[in-house]
């Protein structure tokens, strides 16, 4: 039996492109004979084509919105075909053989046209000047945000990337950035609609599609089971297949993200309709009390980051672009990625990979900060189509769990003093709820990010953008005091990349004026996010970061990396502890949009920063945490999110930095699947010990507390540290050592220390990275750290923030 994929064929050219003055060419014939055409991959962007041709500078991106950009290619064939345009950025005319066939004003809408082919034809795409269109008279909104300029962007359906000074480079998205495809009429199922649900352990798959001319029975198959579909109209087939005991889809931290292939059979042919997952998403409390999700009835602490495109210039949408970044998200223990309203809708390959990898997706509408003209029928109609196409395209994606009405629209208006009647985005919320109810009733709808409280950015309701610890320079205690329910954005810092990335970008010296170009800031603010990072360097280590920057720039960067890691781990320990009201936290941002100390937890080249390593520790599915409960001592929190029981040994040690033990407790523990356990230091020790140095009876007997959760065979599952008197970062000899171990499992480093080692960091001479970095070592302990993707025998250095040693291996 022939098996056919129900996908269109790419119209991949070859294509060529030319940039012209706005309005200079009104017809495809006007560009014939013009000099300056270059090869232009499709899907792709004009910026990407210019870069490939050596006509692009990352330091000074070529402005494109002020020009017209023409693409053209030859189309060969005979008979009627459907041409599909998945994404055209942004004002585009589609011409076939000199005839205007389509005009699009939205980057976010797909279009189809039927064409009759008879030989060789010329297809031309004219991307008209967006700047020229924005300069026309437009009705002004009730408020004008600082985020992006010009204000007339409120009328345009295009990404804000490239329009946000201080946030990202001025790279302007122009071109057919998503595929242009073709298909014959009637040769494959079309209008495919697959929906899944689960009730009482039985999965239900409903299917509907068009297959004109099919004779005989049309059979739907999934999970080794089948049903015959009914022909409900000419060429339309639909039906339902019940699947008792179907294997469910889980986030990767909680189980297996099982997917099931769906096929249809007709007249000896088998058509692949795609893959589906079966799962439930439910709210654990009313939204006003804070977003909190359960998957298949099991609470999930949603942690991860706000997503950024793999490449700001080319806006790639293929699996190869997404796969390494999403693999890093999985390795870091992330359970959720949010595609925010300042970005763009990612390609289907992104969602396919999230389905496969077990990563939940929060998808915003591409609306941010502006007072959008939803009272304009044309705008409203375009937005309604955009929502419908989005949900139709992701109709079978189990990873999609939350859809939101956009980013900071309500917050922007509320912060400018408007009353709730103005700032509450009721029209967009109603549109989104109606579309979700019709197409994806399994999804959770969030009105806006943030929203849900007396003010939309209230921390103790709905969802919030929490920057108390971070931009607002609040102490660590604020992470608990604010009673954060769900932080859909948090913890933004100018996070310093590793030295190799800075050297490659020629940004190794923070005193260089070019350094500031890579540091993000909010437009109009008199501070930037480097100052935020520096504040916590001072708070953690008792140093003047400004003086340190001038006197010892290398150490200034080292302590900056260490501080960001400390803040990340400390904040998420508060939020993940037993008894916490917080149900999720998504760090701003996932990846840098430019070289330098950007918001990303991975840099522009996709290399992990200190923040990524900290989150990897903070997000462990099997986790051990320590929290300071003041006069109640330290509390150990043990978490097991997995579907398997964990038998382990818990050790809590109080020691001086030199290794003298003041108190120690050890206990065997059994953690049931998807369970949590809290134990006080008093319960573990069985006696009084001033674990937090709160009683002030005299000098503290210890400098640090070390909690270790390990297998009976000695394998460390998780550990945590507490420093009652702060982190002593003054360099001294600590007896740090490192030994390279090579074996069948690959290279690894055995790192040991005599005294406490603060923020141990590994620097490799070549490509590759360690499995962990910027971690603490208890006095007299050692760790074996795997080295990933290194070519040949690895070499490099090991250092600690509080050590004088530089250990080479």
Secondary structure, 3 states (H helix, E strand, C coil): CEEEECCCEECCCCCEEEEEECCCCCCHHHHCCCCCCEECCCCCCHHHHHHHCCCCCCCCCCCCCCEEEEEEEEEEEEEEEEEEECCCECCEEEEECCEEEEEECECCCCEEEEEEEEEEEEEEEEECCHHHHHCCCCCCCCCCCCCCCCHHHHHCECCCCCCCCCCCCCCCCCECCCCEEEEECCCCCEEEEEEEEEECCEEEEEEEEECCCCCCCEEEEECCEEEEEEEEECCEEEEEEEEECCCCECCCCCCCECCEEEEEEECCEEEEEEEECCCCEEECCCHHHCCCEEECCEEECEEEEECCCCCCCCCCCCHHHHHHHHHHHHHCCCCEEEECCCCCCCCHHHHHHHHHHCCEEEEECCCECCCCCCCCHHHHHHHHHHHHHHHHHCCCCCCEEEEECCECHHHHHHHCCCCHHHHCCHHHHHHHHHHHHHHCCCCEEECCECECCCCCCCCCCCEEEECCCCCCCCCCCHHHHCCCCCEEEECCCCCCCCHHHHHHCCCCCCCCHHHHHHCCCCCCCCCCHHHHHHHHHHHHHCCCHHHHHHHCHHHHHHHHHHHHHHHHHHHHHHHHCCCCCCCEEEECCCECCCCCCCCCCECCCCCECHHHHHHHHHCCCEEEEEEECHHHCEEEEEEECCCCCEEEEEEEEEECCCCCEEEEEEEEEEECCCEEEEEEHHHHHCCCCCCCCCCCCCCCCCCEEEEEEECCCCCEEEEEEECCCCCCCCCECCCCEEEEEEECCEEEEEEECCCCEEEEEEEECCCCEECCCCEEECCCCEEEEEEECCCCCCCEEEECCCECCCEEC
